Amino acid sequence: MHADKKGLDSMKENCYAGAAAPVIEAHRGDSAHAPENTIVAFRQAIDLGAGWIELDIHQCAGGDFVVMHDTTVDRTSDGEGAIADLTLAQLRSLDIGAWRGAQFAGERIPTLRETLELVQRAGVHLNIEIKELSQGETSARQLAALLDEYPSQDGLQHVVSSFNLEALLDLDRIGAEVPLAYLGGKEGFEILQSAMQHGLPWVHLQYEGVSRDLVLRAHAAGIRVMVWTMDRGDLYAYFARAGVDKICTNDPGRMLRIQQAGK
């Protein structure tokens, strides 16, 4: 049974002990305190001790993968237009920090390559959300080749996630050696069933749609579970004890402090 609001408020009373602590993942970097999907947000998350960072990518007019959530630059920059219609040079000329405060003015849109270089040096891993692959398997090969250039130093691999199942299957069809995660909202069991059907090793689900039963069922099928975007400190204990593998949060520093206090 999916967790409703009343159930979420009482989760602390229904959890069980014994599960390993979940990984804390920084949603678009330390986005509670810095402009989302920027190098400064990623660096702050790394400095806080986050082992994983979630980010979003799109392909620009020249085919490069750039880091931004929306399909347009309008909301988080001083420019306008669709990312797919803008060149990398045009995108790099935009200020994507000033909207969050003068102290962030001058931040530029990162490329995925630039971000991979940053996290490889720091020993941190990425959850790379793709909205779509504009050229299907051609884009999938391009992404896979880029990820291959930045191998992990500790045996863990970056994860590629998407609400778009076809984009994940494009990566699977070309034999990309990267774990794939099917993203979903509150329809957790439906997403899990589809992940099982297609042999995907992760499901990333909105936290309100995740129950202990879902986690147990996923783990029985060899599938790991991440919950997003979970900023409620009072629910950390439930999800930790229910056995979720990862918690994605806008405020990784706070969630890490709560995690440490519970040990």
C-alpha positions as a printed Julia matrix, in Angstrom:
263×3 Matrix{Float64}:
  0.0    0.0     0.0
  1.36   3.42   -0.92
  1.99   5.81    1.93
 -0.59   8.6     2.24
 -0.04  11.88    4.15
 -1.42  10.48    7.39
  0.8    7.45    6.99
  3.86   9.62    6.4
  3.22  11.52    9.62
  3.16   8.28   11.59
  6.01   6.47    9.83
  8.39   6.92   12.75
  6.13   4.68   14.83
  6.02   1.88   12.25
  9.64   1.51   11.19
 11.88  -1.43   11.95
 15.53  -1.54   12.88
 18.48  -3.18   11.23
 18.78  -1.61    7.75
 22.02   0.06    6.66
 22.06   3.85    6.58
 20.96   5.24    3.21
 23.28   7.28    1.04
 22.52  11.01    1.12
 22.31  12.51   -2.37
 22.36  16.25   -3.06
 19.46  17.26   -5.31
 20.89  19.57   -7.99
 23.77  20.12   -5.58
 23.31  21.98   -2.32
 20.26  23.6    -3.88
 18.81  24.78   -0.56
 21.68  27.23   -0.28
 23.04  27.79   -3.8
 21.68  28.12   -7.35
 20.66  24.67   -8.56
 22.75  22.69  -11.03
 25.78  24.95  -10.76
 29.41  24.25   -9.99
 29.13  26.25   -6.76
 26.16  24.11   -5.66
 28.09  20.94   -6.48
 31.19  22.11   -4.62
 29.14  23.02   -1.57
 27.54  19.57   -1.59
 30.96  17.95   -1.81
 32.28  20.08    1.04
 29.28  19.04    3.17
 30.18  15.39    2.67
 27.53  14.29    0.18
 28.71  11.16   -1.62
 26.28  11.57   -4.5
 24.95  14.52   -6.49
 21.82  14.55   -8.65
 21.75  16.76  -11.73
 19.8   17.19  -14.97
 21.16  17.29  -18.51
 20.04  18.42  -21.95
 21.78  18.57  -25.3
 22.38  22.01  -26.77
 22.39  22.94  -30.45
 25.87  21.55  -31.03
 25.11  18.29  -29.24
 27.07  18.93  -26.04
 25.48  17.79  -22.79
 24.86  20.72  -20.47
 23.56  20.76  -16.92
 20.18  22.42  -16.37
 16.78  21.23  -15.21
 14.38  23.08  -17.52
 14.2   22.79  -21.29
 14.64  26.57  -21.49
 17.06  28.93  -19.78
 14.35  31.41  -18.85
 13.82  30.56  -15.17
 17.4   30.3   -13.93
 19.39  32.65  -16.17
 19.45  36.18  -17.51
 18.61  34.9   -20.98
 15.79  33.15  -22.74
 15.25  30.38  -25.24
 15.3   26.63  -25.55
 18.55  24.86  -24.7
 18.23  22.75  -27.86
 18.26  25.94  -29.97
 21.27  27.58  -28.3
 24.95  26.9   -28.92
 27.32  26.07  -26.09
 28.95  29.48  -26.47
 25.56  31.19  -26.16
 24.71  29.15  -23.1
 28.07  29.81  -21.45
 27.54  33.56  -21.83
 24.51  33.47  -19.52
 24.53  34.22  -15.8
 22.8   31.37  -13.96
 23.66  32.42  -10.42
 22.4   35.95   -9.86
 18.76  34.86   -9.55
 19.68  33.27   -6.18
 21.66  36.24   -4.91
 24.38  38.71   -5.81
 27.02  36.47   -4.21
 26.38  33.91   -6.97
 26.52  36.34   -9.89
 28.72  35.14  -12.72
 28.0   31.41  -12.36
 27.92  29.77  -15.79
 26.01  26.76  -17.02
 28.23  23.7   -16.55
 28.81  21.04  -19.14
 28.45  17.44  -18.07
 32.13  16.91  -18.88
 33.15  19.75  -16.57
 31.02  18.3   -13.79
 32.4   14.79  -14.3
 35.91  16.19  -13.94
 34.94  17.91  -10.69
 33.35  14.88   -9.05
 36.03  12.48  -10.21
 38.64  14.57   -8.39
 36.43  14.61   -5.3
 35.55  10.9    -5.35
 31.84  11.7    -5.62
 29.28  10.06   -7.92
 26.49  11.45  -10.06
 22.84  10.62  -10.57
 22.43  11.99  -14.09
 18.8   12.63  -15.0
 18.07  12.75  -18.7
 14.81  14.24  -19.94
 15.19  12.67  -23.34
 17.91  11.67  -25.77
 17.32  13.98  -28.71
 18.92  11.63  -31.25
 17.93   8.35  -29.64
 20.65   5.71  -29.73
 23.13   8.17  -31.29
 22.8   10.41  -28.23
 22.92   7.33  -26.01
 26.28   6.3   -27.5
 27.59   9.85  -27.05
 26.57   9.89  -23.39
 27.96   6.41  -22.72
 31.28   7.32  -24.33
 31.55  10.44  -22.18
 30.89   8.49  -19.0
 33.5    5.92  -20.02
 36.11   8.69  -20.04
 35.62   9.2   -16.3
 35.82   5.78  -14.67
 35.17   5.44  -10.97
 38.12   5.09   -8.64
 36.23   3.06   -6.02
 34.24   0.55   -8.06
 30.96   2.45   -7.87
 29.43   3.79  -11.05
 27.46   6.89  -11.84
 23.72   6.25  -12.35
 21.6    7.51  -15.25
 17.94   8.11  -14.42
 14.87   9.26  -16.3
 11.09   9.49  -16.25
 11.43   8.64  -19.95
 11.62   4.86  -20.17
 12.49   4.93  -23.87
 15.61   7.01  -23.15
 16.75   4.41  -20.62
 16.05   1.61  -23.08
 18.13   3.42  -25.73
 21.09   3.21  -23.34
 20.31  -0.42  -22.6
 20.08  -1.32  -26.29
 23.54   0.05  -27.07
 25.01  -1.9   -24.15
 25.96   1.12  -22.05
 27.76  -0.07  -18.93
 25.98   2.28  -16.55
 23.26   1.47  -13.98
 19.85   2.75  -15.05
 17.12   4.1   -12.79
 13.45   4.47  -13.66
 12.04   7.66  -12.17
  8.48   7.91  -10.97
  6.14   9.78   -8.7
  3.73   8.29   -6.19
  2.89   5.33   -8.44
  5.74   3.39   -6.89
  4.55  -0.17   -7.47
  3.85   0.52  -11.15
  7.36   1.92  -11.64
  8.83  -1.03   -9.76
  6.93  -3.49  -11.92
  8.24  -1.83  -15.08
 11.8   -1.81  -13.72
 11.49  -5.53  -13.01
 10.15  -6.17  -16.5
 13.06  -4.37  -18.17
 15.8   -5.47  -15.8
 16.59  -2.01  -14.45
 18.61  -2.03  -11.21
 17.19   1.15   -9.62
 13.87   2.89   -9.03
 13.83   6.54   -7.98
 10.48   7.43   -6.45
  8.76  10.41   -4.87
  9.01   9.78   -1.16
  5.25   9.93   -0.5
  4.85   6.9    -2.75
  7.32   4.67   -0.93
  6.37   2.22    1.8
  8.31  -0.46    3.65
  6.46  -3.11    1.62
  7.62  -1.53   -1.64
 11.25  -1.47   -0.48
 11.09  -5.1     0.6
  9.56  -6.11   -2.72
 12.17  -4.17   -4.67
 15.06  -5.65   -2.73
 13.66  -9.14   -3.18
 13.89  -8.49   -6.93
 17.44  -7.15   -6.66
 16.35  -3.55   -7.27
 17.55  -0.6    -5.19
 15.31   2.26   -4.11
 15.99   5.99   -3.93
 13.43   8.47   -2.58
 13.18  12.05   -3.84
 13.04  14.94   -2.94
 12.93  14.25    0.79
 13.65  17.26    3.0
 11.62  16.17    6.04
 14.07  15.45    8.81
 11.32  13.87   10.92
 10.95  11.12    8.31
 14.63  10.26    7.98
 14.39   7.46   10.55
 11.49   5.78    8.77
 13.17   5.66    5.4
 16.49   4.6     6.92
 14.92   1.74    8.83
 12.65   0.79    5.96
 15.84   0.09    4.03
 15.82   2.67    1.25
 19.22   2.78   -0.39
 19.4    6.5    -1.04
 17.69   9.73    0.01
 17.82  12.64   -2.44
 17.42  16.0    -0.71
 17.75  19.72   -1.4
 19.51  20.16    1.95
 22.2   17.47    2.15
 24.03  19.13    5.03
 20.98  19.02    7.27
 20.13  15.44    6.33
 23.72  14.33    6.94
 23.61  15.94   10.39
 20.38  14.11   11.19
 21.91  10.87    9.97
 25.03  11.33   12.06
 23.02  12.24   15.17
 21.09   8.99   14.89
 24.17   6.77   14.96
